[in-house]
Amino acid sequence: MGDVVNLNRFRKQKARKERAKQAESNRRKHGSPKPERQLEARKKELELRRIDGHKLDRVPEPDHESER
């Protein structure tokens, strides 16, 4: 025969584990201090500007000497 399992205890343990996972996710998502979030936002913005600066689809400026 198998072991006797208290289903209420099992359900409570399962619920605790799920709440702990959710809490960890929330800590990662909302737990950073404001200066840290601002620094990350500035880094992301700077990187986007750098990427935009390297794009090749810019319109070339016309050569003034070739028009003469």
HTML snippet that shows the backbone in 3Dmol.js (N, CA, C, O; Angstrom):
<script src="https://3Dmol.org/build/3Dmol-min.js"></script>
<div id="view" style="width:600px;height:400px;position:relative"></div>
<script>
const pdb = `
ATOM      1  N   MET A   1       0.834  -1.189   0.000  1.00  0.00           N
ATOM      2  CA  MET A   1       0.000   0.000   0.000  1.00  0.00           C
ATOM      3  C   MET A   1       0.875   1.246   0.000  1.00  0.00           C
ATOM      4  O   MET A   1       2.014   1.241   0.466  1.00  0.00           O
ATOM      5  N   GLY A   2       0.297   2.311  -0.540  1.00  0.00           N
ATOM      6  CA  GLY A   2       1.018   3.573  -0.596  1.00  0.00           C
ATOM      7  C   GLY A   2       0.878   4.350   0.694  1.00  0.00           C
ATOM      8  O   GLY A   2       0.138   3.966   1.601  1.00  0.00           O
ATOM      9  N   ASP A   3       1.588   5.426   0.754  1.00  0.00           N
ATOM     10  CA  ASP A   3       1.522   6.296   1.931  1.00  0.00           C
ATOM     11  C   ASP A   3       0.218   7.088   1.913  1.00  0.00           C
ATOM     12  O   ASP A   3      -0.313   7.432   0.857  1.00  0.00           O
ATOM     13  N   VAL A   4      -0.273   7.361   3.104  1.00  0.00           N
ATOM     14  CA  VAL A   4      -1.470   8.174   3.247  1.00  0.00           C
ATOM     15  C   VAL A   4      -1.059   9.637   3.145  1.00  0.00           C
ATOM     16  O   VAL A   4      -0.123  10.072   3.816  1.00  0.00           O
ATOM     17  N   VAL A   5      -1.762  10.398   2.301  1.00  0.00           N
ATOM     18  CA  VAL A   5      -1.419  11.807   2.072  1.00  0.00           C
ATOM     19  C   VAL A   5      -2.588  12.668   2.505  1.00  0.00           C
ATOM     20  O   VAL A   5      -3.727  12.427   2.106  1.00  0.00           O
ATOM     21  N   ASN A   6      -2.306  13.668   3.321  1.00  0.00           N
ATOM     22  CA  ASN A   6      -3.325  14.619   3.724  1.00  0.00           C
ATOM     23  C   ASN A   6      -3.473  15.635   2.592  1.00  0.00           C
ATOM     24  O   ASN A   6      -2.580  16.452   2.368  1.00  0.00           O
ATOM     25  N   LEU A   7      -4.596  15.585   1.883  1.00  0.00           N
ATOM     26  CA  LEU A   7      -4.783  16.442   0.714  1.00  0.00           C
ATOM     27  C   LEU A   7      -4.825  17.925   1.064  1.00  0.00           C
ATOM     28  O   LEU A   7      -4.345  18.756   0.293  1.00  0.00           O
ATOM     29  N   ASN A   8      -5.392  18.263   2.214  1.00  0.00           N
ATOM     30  CA  ASN A   8      -5.420  19.668   2.616  1.00  0.00           C
ATOM     31  C   ASN A   8      -4.008  20.201   2.803  1.00  0.00           C
ATOM     32  O   ASN A   8      -3.706  21.314   2.371  1.00  0.00           O
ATOM     33  N   ARG A   9      -3.152  19.436   3.430  1.00  0.00           N
ATOM     34  CA  ARG A   9      -1.762  19.851   3.640  1.00  0.00           C
ATOM     35  C   ARG A   9      -1.050  19.975   2.290  1.00  0.00           C
ATOM     36  O   ARG A   9      -0.285  20.914   2.068  1.00  0.00           O
ATOM     37  N   PHE A  10      -1.305  19.032   1.406  1.00  0.00           N
ATOM     38  CA  PHE A  10      -0.692  19.062   0.077  1.00  0.00           C
ATOM     39  C   PHE A  10      -1.126  20.311  -0.688  1.00  0.00           C
ATOM     40  O   PHE A  10      -0.297  20.979  -1.305  1.00  0.00           O
ATOM     41  N   ARG A  11      -2.425  20.629  -0.651  1.00  0.00           N
ATOM     42  CA  ARG A  11      -2.934  21.813  -1.342  1.00  0.00           C
ATOM     43  C   ARG A  11      -2.323  23.092  -0.777  1.00  0.00           C
ATOM     44  O   ARG A  11      -1.960  23.996  -1.529  1.00  0.00           O
ATOM     45  N   LYS A  12      -2.212  23.165   0.541  1.00  0.00           N
ATOM     46  CA  LYS A  12      -1.632  24.351   1.171  1.00  0.00           C
ATOM     47  C   LYS A  12      -0.165  24.513   0.778  1.00  0.00           C
ATOM     48  O   LYS A  12       0.278  25.630   0.509  1.00  0.00           O
ATOM     49  N   GLN A  13       0.583  23.434   0.740  1.00  0.00           N
ATOM     50  CA  GLN A  13       1.985  23.504   0.334  1.00  0.00           C
ATOM     51  C   GLN A  13       2.101  23.982  -1.115  1.00  0.00           C
ATOM     52  O   GLN A  13       2.949  24.814  -1.436  1.00  0.00           O
ATOM     53  N   LYS A  14       1.252  23.454  -1.972  1.00  0.00           N
ATOM     54  CA  LYS A  14       1.264  23.844  -3.370  1.00  0.00           C
ATOM     55  C   LYS A  14       0.939  25.334  -3.508  1.00  0.00           C
ATOM     56  O   LYS A  14       1.591  26.046  -4.272  1.00  0.00           O
ATOM     57  N   ALA A  15      -0.059  25.799  -2.776  1.00  0.00           N
ATOM     58  CA  ALA A  15      -0.452  27.210  -2.832  1.00  0.00           C
ATOM     59  C   ALA A  15       0.685  28.098  -2.325  1.00  0.00           C
ATOM     60  O   ALA A  15       0.927  29.164  -2.892  1.00  0.00           O
ATOM     61  N   ARG A  16       1.387  27.680  -1.268  1.00  0.00           N
ATOM     62  CA  ARG A  16       2.526  28.452  -0.753  1.00  0.00           C
ATOM     63  C   ARG A  16       3.622  28.583  -1.797  1.00  0.00           C
ATOM     64  O   ARG A  16       4.200  29.656  -1.967  1.00  0.00           O
ATOM     65  N   LYS A  17       3.905  27.491  -2.494  1.00  0.00           N
ATOM     66  CA  LYS A  17       4.950  27.522  -3.524  1.00  0.00           C
ATOM     67  C   LYS A  17       4.564  28.464  -4.659  1.00  0.00           C
ATOM     68  O   LYS A  17       5.402  29.218  -5.153  1.00  0.00           O
ATOM     69  N   GLU A  18       3.309  28.423  -5.069  1.00  0.00           N
ATOM     70  CA  GLU A  18       2.846  29.305  -6.143  1.00  0.00           C
ATOM     71  C   GLU A  18       2.904  30.766  -5.714  1.00  0.00           C
ATOM     72  O   GLU A  18       3.304  31.625  -6.500  1.00  0.00           O
ATOM     73  N   ARG A  19       2.504  31.060  -4.462  1.00  0.00           N
ATOM     74  CA  ARG A  19       2.576  32.444  -3.967  1.00  0.00           C
ATOM     75  C   ARG A  19       4.019  32.910  -3.881  1.00  0.00           C
ATOM     76  O   ARG A  19       4.312  34.074  -4.156  1.00  0.00           O
ATOM     77  N   ALA A  20       4.923  32.018  -3.503  1.00  0.00           N
ATOM     78  CA  ALA A  20       6.338  32.376  -3.418  1.00  0.00           C
ATOM     79  C   ALA A  20       6.898  32.702  -4.802  1.00  0.00           C
ATOM     80  O   ALA A  20       7.677  33.643  -4.952  1.00  0.00           O
ATOM     81  N   LYS A  21       6.503  31.927  -5.810  1.00  0.00           N
ATOM     82  CA  LYS A  21       6.961  32.215  -7.180  1.00  0.00           C
ATOM     83  C   LYS A  21       6.425  33.558  -7.651  1.00  0.00           C
ATOM     84  O   LYS A  21       7.151  34.335  -8.270  1.00  0.00           O
ATOM     85  N   GLN A  22       5.162  33.834  -7.363  1.00  0.00           N
ATOM     86  CA  GLN A  22       4.561  35.102  -7.762  1.00  0.00           C
ATOM     87  C   GLN A  22       5.244  36.265  -7.045  1.00  0.00           C
ATOM     88  O   GLN A  22       5.489  37.309  -7.651  1.00  0.00           O
ATOM     89  N   ALA A  23       5.549  36.093  -5.770  1.00  0.00           N
ATOM     90  CA  ALA A  23       6.211  37.146  -5.008  1.00  0.00           C
ATOM     91  C   ALA A  23       7.602  37.430  -5.572  1.00  0.00           C
ATOM     92  O   ALA A  23       8.007  38.589  -5.660  1.00  0.00           O
ATOM     93  N   GLU A  24       8.324  36.399  -5.949  1.00  0.00           N
ATOM     94  CA  GLU A  24       9.659  36.584  -6.533  1.00  0.00           C
ATOM     95  C   GLU A  24       9.559  37.354  -7.846  1.00  0.00           C
ATOM     96  O   GLU A  24      10.363  38.247  -8.113  1.00  0.00           O
ATOM     97  N   SER A  25       8.577  37.005  -8.654  1.00  0.00           N
ATOM     98  CA  SER A  25       8.370  37.708  -9.915  1.00  0.00           C
ATOM     99  C   SER A  25       8.051  39.184  -9.666  1.00  0.00           C
ATOM    100  O   SER A  25       8.588  40.061 -10.344  1.00  0.00           O
ATOM    101  N   ASN A  26       7.193  39.451  -8.709  1.00  0.00           N
ATOM    102  CA  ASN A  26       6.833  40.837  -8.385  1.00  0.00           C
ATOM    103  C   ASN A  26       8.029  41.608  -7.838  1.00  0.00           C
ATOM    104  O   ASN A  26       8.185  42.791  -8.138  1.00  0.00           O
ATOM    105  N   ARG A  27       8.872  40.962  -7.046  1.00  0.00           N
ATOM    106  CA  ARG A  27      10.065  41.638  -6.522  1.00  0.00           C
ATOM    107  C   ARG A  27      10.985  42.050  -7.652  1.00  0.00           C
ATOM    108  O   ARG A  27      11.539  43.149  -7.640  1.00  0.00           O
ATOM    109  N   ARG A  28      11.149  41.167  -8.634  1.00  0.00           N
ATOM    110  CA  ARG A  28      12.000  41.514  -9.772  1.00  0.00           C
ATOM    111  C   ARG A  28      11.389  42.638 -10.595  1.00  0.00           C
ATOM    112  O   ARG A  28      12.098  43.519 -11.083  1.00  0.00           O
ATOM    113  N   LYS A  29      10.080  42.603 -10.744  1.00  0.00           N
ATOM    114  CA  LYS A  29       9.401  43.567 -11.599  1.00  0.00           C
ATOM    115  C   LYS A  29       9.290  44.944 -10.945  1.00  0.00           C
ATOM    116  O   LYS A  29       9.508  45.960 -11.605  1.00  0.00           O
ATOM    117  N   HIS A  30       8.958  44.985  -9.672  1.00  0.00           N
ATOM    118  CA  HIS A  30       8.657  46.245  -9.003  1.00  0.00           C
ATOM    119  C   HIS A  30       9.648  46.620  -7.908  1.00  0.00           C
ATOM    120  O   HIS A  30       9.495  47.667  -7.280  1.00  0.00           O
ATOM    121  N   GLY A  31      10.643  45.805  -7.669  1.00  0.00           N
ATOM    122  CA  GLY A  31      11.480  46.013  -6.493  1.00  0.00           C
ATOM    123  C   GLY A  31      12.686  46.899  -6.673  1.00  0.00           C
ATOM    124  O   GLY A  31      13.398  47.142  -5.699  1.00  0.00           O
ATOM    125  N   SER A  32      12.958  47.398  -7.870  1.00  0.00           N
ATOM    126  CA  SER A  32      14.159  48.203  -8.043  1.00  0.00           C
ATOM    127  C   SER A  32      13.899  49.642  -7.605  1.00  0.00           C
ATOM    128  O   SER A  32      12.806  50.167  -7.815  1.00  0.00           O
ATOM    129  N   PRO A  33      14.895  50.278  -7.001  1.00  0.00           N
ATOM    130  CA  PRO A  33      14.740  51.669  -6.574  1.00  0.00           C
ATOM    131  C   PRO A  33      14.608  52.613  -7.776  1.00  0.00           C
ATOM    132  O   PRO A  33      15.038  52.289  -8.883  1.00  0.00           O
ATOM    133  N   LYS A  34      14.017  53.764  -7.542  1.00  0.00           N
ATOM    134  CA  LYS A  34      13.760  54.711  -8.613  1.00  0.00           C
ATOM    135  C   LYS A  34      15.037  55.131  -9.345  1.00  0.00           C
ATOM    136  O   LYS A  34      15.029  55.148 -10.576  1.00  0.00           O
ATOM    137  N   PRO A  35      16.132  55.470  -8.659  1.00  0.00           N
ATOM    138  CA  PRO A  35      17.347  55.850  -9.396  1.00  0.00           C
ATOM    139  C   PRO A  35      17.869  54.735 -10.310  1.00  0.00           C
ATOM    140  O   PRO A  35      18.392  55.000 -11.392  1.00  0.00           O
ATOM    141  N   GLU A  36      17.721  53.516  -9.868  1.00  0.00           N
ATOM    142  CA  GLU A  36      18.155  52.385 -10.686  1.00  0.00           C
ATOM    143  C   GLU A  36      17.286  52.256 -11.944  1.00  0.00           C
ATOM    144  O   GLU A  36      17.805  52.003 -13.031  1.00  0.00           O
ATOM    145  N   ARG A  37      15.986  52.426 -11.799  1.00  0.00           N
ATOM    146  CA  ARG A  37      15.087  52.376 -12.958  1.00  0.00           C
ATOM    147  C   ARG A  37      15.402  53.506 -13.935  1.00  0.00           C
ATOM    148  O   ARG A  37      15.397  53.302 -15.149  1.00  0.00           O
ATOM    149  N   GLN A  38      15.680  54.716 -13.394  1.00  0.00           N
ATOM    150  CA  GLN A  38      16.004  55.847 -14.253  1.00  0.00           C
ATOM    151  C   GLN A  38      17.307  55.606 -15.003  1.00  0.00           C
ATOM    152  O   GLN A  38      17.413  55.939 -16.184  1.00  0.00           O
ATOM    153  N   LEU A  39      18.295  55.033 -14.331  1.00  0.00           N
ATOM    154  CA  LEU A  39      19.568  54.732 -14.970  1.00  0.00           C
ATOM    155  C   LEU A  39      19.377  53.733 -16.106  1.00  0.00           C
ATOM    156  O   LEU A  39      19.940  53.905 -17.187  1.00  0.00           O
ATOM    157  N   GLU A  40      18.595  52.702 -15.867  1.00  0.00           N
ATOM    158  CA  GLU A  40      18.325  51.711 -16.909  1.00  0.00           C
ATOM    159  C   GLU A  40      17.605  52.354 -18.091  1.00  0.00           C
ATOM    160  O   GLU A  40      17.901  52.037 -19.243  1.00  0.00           O
ATOM    161  N   ALA A  41      16.664  53.252 -17.816  1.00  0.00           N
ATOM    162  CA  ALA A  41      15.925  53.915 -18.896  1.00  0.00           C
ATOM    163  C   ALA A  41      16.870  54.787 -19.715  1.00  0.00           C
ATOM    164  O   ALA A  41      16.775  54.824 -20.942  1.00  0.00           O
ATOM    165  N   ARG A  42      17.789  55.496 -19.038  1.00  0.00           N
ATOM    166  CA  ARG A  42      18.748  56.331 -19.767  1.00  0.00           C
ATOM    167  C   ARG A  42      19.685  55.486 -20.616  1.00  0.00           C
ATOM    168  O   ARG A  42      20.005  55.859 -21.745  1.00  0.00           O
ATOM    169  N   LYS A  43      20.126  54.358 -20.087  1.00  0.00           N
ATOM    170  CA  LYS A  43      21.002  53.468 -20.853  1.00  0.00           C
ATOM    171  C   LYS A  43      20.291  52.949 -22.096  1.00  0.00           C
ATOM    172  O   LYS A  43      20.869  52.896 -23.181  1.00  0.00           O
ATOM    173  N   LYS A  44      19.030  52.569 -21.922  1.00  0.00           N
ATOM    174  CA  LYS A  44      18.255  52.057 -23.052  1.00  0.00           C
ATOM    175  C   LYS A  44      18.062  53.137 -24.113  1.00  0.00           C
ATOM    176  O   LYS A  44      18.189  52.864 -25.307  1.00  0.00           O
ATOM    177  N   GLU A  45      17.756  54.364 -23.682  1.00  0.00           N
ATOM    178  CA  GLU A  45      17.568  55.466 -24.620  1.00  0.00           C
ATOM    179  C   GLU A  45      18.862  55.776 -25.376  1.00  0.00           C
ATOM    180  O   GLU A  45      18.834  56.005 -26.585  1.00  0.00           O
ATOM    181  N   LEU A  46      19.990  55.785 -24.671  1.00  0.00           N
ATOM    182  CA  LEU A  46      21.280  56.042 -25.307  1.00  0.00           C
ATOM    183  C   LEU A  46      21.593  54.971 -26.346  1.00  0.00           C
ATOM    184  O   LEU A  46      22.070  55.281 -27.438  1.00  0.00           O
ATOM    185  N   GLU A  47      21.327  53.726 -26.010  1.00  0.00           N
ATOM    186  CA  GLU A  47      21.584  52.640 -26.953  1.00  0.00           C
ATOM    187  C   GLU A  47      20.699  52.766 -28.194  1.00  0.00           C
ATOM    188  O   GLU A  47      21.164  52.534 -29.310  1.00  0.00           O
ATOM    189  N   LEU A  48      19.436  53.128 -28.008  1.00  0.00           N
ATOM    190  CA  LEU A  48      18.549  53.318 -29.155  1.00  0.00           C
ATOM    191  C   LEU A  48      19.037  54.457 -30.048  1.00  0.00           C
ATOM    192  O   LEU A  48      18.969  54.362 -31.274  1.00  0.00           O
ATOM    193  N   ARG A  49      19.529  55.538 -29.431  1.00  0.00           N
ATOM    194  CA  ARG A  49      20.051  56.647 -30.227  1.00  0.00           C
ATOM    195  C   ARG A  49      21.290  56.223 -31.004  1.00  0.00           C
ATOM    196  O   ARG A  49      21.470  56.621 -32.154  1.00  0.00           O
ATOM    197  N   ARG A  50      22.138  55.421 -30.385  1.00  0.00           N
ATOM    198  CA  ARG A  50      23.335  54.931 -31.076  1.00  0.00           C
ATOM    199  C   ARG A  50      22.957  54.054 -32.261  1.00  0.00           C
ATOM    200  O   ARG A  50      23.543  54.164 -33.338  1.00  0.00           O
ATOM    201  N   ILE A  51      21.986  53.194 -32.055  1.00  0.00           N
ATOM    202  CA  ILE A  51      21.536  52.321 -33.138  1.00  0.00           C
ATOM    203  C   ILE A  51      20.945  53.152 -34.265  1.00  0.00           C
ATOM    204  O   ILE A  51      21.234  52.900 -35.435  1.00  0.00           O
ATOM    205  N   ASP A  52      20.118  54.145 -33.930  1.00  0.00           N
ATOM    206  CA  ASP A  52      19.527  55.007 -34.953  1.00  0.00           C
ATOM    207  C   ASP A  52      20.607  55.786 -35.700  1.00  0.00           C
ATOM    208  O   ASP A  52      20.455  56.061 -36.890  1.00  0.00           O
ATOM    209  N   GLY A  53      21.675  56.136 -35.028  1.00  0.00           N
ATOM    210  CA  GLY A  53      22.758  56.877 -35.659  1.00  0.00           C
ATOM    211  C   GLY A  53      23.526  56.043 -36.671  1.00  0.00           C
ATOM    212  O   GLY A  53      24.188  56.602 -37.545  1.00  0.00           O
ATOM    213  N   HIS A  54      23.456  54.745 -36.579  1.00  0.00           N
ATOM    214  CA  HIS A  54      24.193  53.866 -37.484  1.00  0.00           C
ATOM    215  C   HIS A  54      23.347  53.348 -38.640  1.00  0.00           C
ATOM    216  O   HIS A  54      23.808  52.529 -39.435  1.00  0.00           O
ATOM    217  N   LYS A  55      22.132  53.819 -38.731  1.00  0.00           N
ATOM    218  CA  LYS A  55      21.263  53.348 -39.813  1.00  0.00           C
ATOM    219  C   LYS A  55      21.791  53.859 -41.153  1.00  0.00           C
ATOM    220  O   LYS A  55      22.356  54.950 -41.233  1.00  0.00           O
ATOM    221  N   LEU A  56      21.606  53.076 -42.182  1.00  0.00           N
ATOM    222  CA  LEU A  56      22.106  53.427 -43.501  1.00  0.00           C
ATOM    223  C   LEU A  56      21.041  54.020 -44.410  1.00  0.00           C
ATOM    224  O   LEU A  56      21.344  54.393 -45.543  1.00  0.00           O
ATOM    225  N   ASP A  57      19.826  54.114 -43.952  1.00  0.00           N
ATOM    226  CA  ASP A  57      18.751  54.588 -44.821  1.00  0.00           C
ATOM    227  C   ASP A  57      18.577  56.102 -44.774  1.00  0.00           C
ATOM    228  O   ASP A  57      17.493  56.603 -45.072  1.00  0.00           O
ATOM    229  N   ARG A  58      19.612  56.829 -44.411  1.00  0.00           N
ATOM    230  CA  ARG A  58      19.536  58.290 -44.411  1.00  0.00           C
ATOM    231  C   ARG A  58      19.558  58.809 -45.845  1.00  0.00           C
ATOM    232  O   ARG A  58      20.101  58.163 -46.740  1.00  0.00           O
ATOM    233  N   VAL A  59      18.968  59.967 -46.050  1.00  0.00           N
ATOM    234  CA  VAL A  59      18.992  60.591 -47.366  1.00  0.00           C
ATOM    235  C   VAL A  59      20.317  61.334 -47.482  1.00  0.00           C
ATOM    236  O   VAL A  59      20.618  62.192 -46.652  1.00  0.00           O
ATOM    237  N   PRO A  60      21.113  61.016 -48.501  1.00  0.00           N
ATOM    238  CA  PRO A  60      22.405  61.703 -48.631  1.00  0.00           C
ATOM    239  C   PRO A  60      22.216  63.162 -49.018  1.00  0.00           C
ATOM    240  O   PRO A  60      21.297  63.507 -49.760  1.00  0.00           O
ATOM    241  N   GLU A  61      23.102  64.018 -48.502  1.00  0.00           N
ATOM    242  CA  GLU A  61      23.043  65.426 -48.851  1.00  0.00           C
ATOM    243  C   GLU A  61      23.568  65.601 -50.268  1.00  0.00           C
ATOM    244  O   GLU A  61      24.512  64.914 -50.658  1.00  0.00           O
ATOM    245  N   PRO A  62      22.986  66.495 -51.041  1.00  0.00           N
ATOM    246  CA  PRO A  62      23.448  66.666 -52.420  1.00  0.00           C
ATOM    247  C   PRO A  62      24.823  67.327 -52.466  1.00  0.00           C
ATOM    248  O   PRO A  62      25.166  68.157 -51.625  1.00  0.00           O
ATOM    249  N   ASP A  63      25.589  66.935 -53.467  1.00  0.00           N
ATOM    250  CA  ASP A  63      26.903  67.541 -53.674  1.00  0.00           C
ATOM    251  C   ASP A  63      26.707  68.886 -54.361  1.00  0.00           C
ATOM    252  O   ASP A  63      26.115  68.955 -55.438  1.00  0.00           O
ATOM    253  N   HIS A  64      27.191  69.930 -53.755  1.00  0.00           N
ATOM    254  CA  HIS A  64      27.028  71.259 -54.322  1.00  0.00           C
ATOM    255  C   HIS A  64      27.970  71.465 -55.520  1.00  0.00           C
ATOM    256  O   HIS A  64      27.664  72.221 -56.441  1.00  0.00           O
ATOM    257  N   GLU A  65      29.109  70.783 -55.487  1.00  0.00           N
ATOM    258  CA  GLU A  65      30.079  70.960 -56.579  1.00  0.00           C
ATOM    259  C   GLU A  65      29.613  70.288 -57.850  1.00  0.00           C
ATOM    260  O   GLU A  65      29.938  70.767 -58.937  1.00  0.00           O
ATOM    261  N   SER A  66      28.873  69.209 -57.767  1.00  0.00           N
ATOM    262  CA  SER A  66      28.414  68.505 -58.957  1.00  0.00           C
ATOM    263  C   SER A  66      27.304  69.252 -59.675  1.00  0.00           C
ATOM    264  O   SER A  66      27.034  68.979 -60.844  1.00  0.00           O
ATOM    265  N   GLU A  67      26.651  70.196 -58.990  1.00  0.00           N
ATOM    266  CA  GLU A  67      25.572  70.959 -59.596  1.00  0.00           C
ATOM    267  C   GLU A  67      26.094  72.066 -60.496  1.00  0.00           C
ATOM    268  O   GLU A  67      25.348  72.567 -61.338  1.00  0.00           O
ATOM    269  N   ARG A  68      27.347  72.461 -60.346  1.00  0.00           N
ATOM    270  CA  ARG A  68      27.914  73.561 -61.137  1.00  0.00           C
ATOM    271  C   ARG A  68      28.158  73.211 -62.543  1.00  0.00           C
ATOM    272  O   ARG A  68      28.632  74.046 -63.314  1.00  0.00           O
TER     273      ARG A  68
END
`;
const viewer = $3Dmol.createViewer("view");
viewer.addModel(pdb, "pdb");
viewer.setStyle({}, {cartoon: {color: "spectrum"}});
viewer.zoomTo();
viewer.render();
</script>
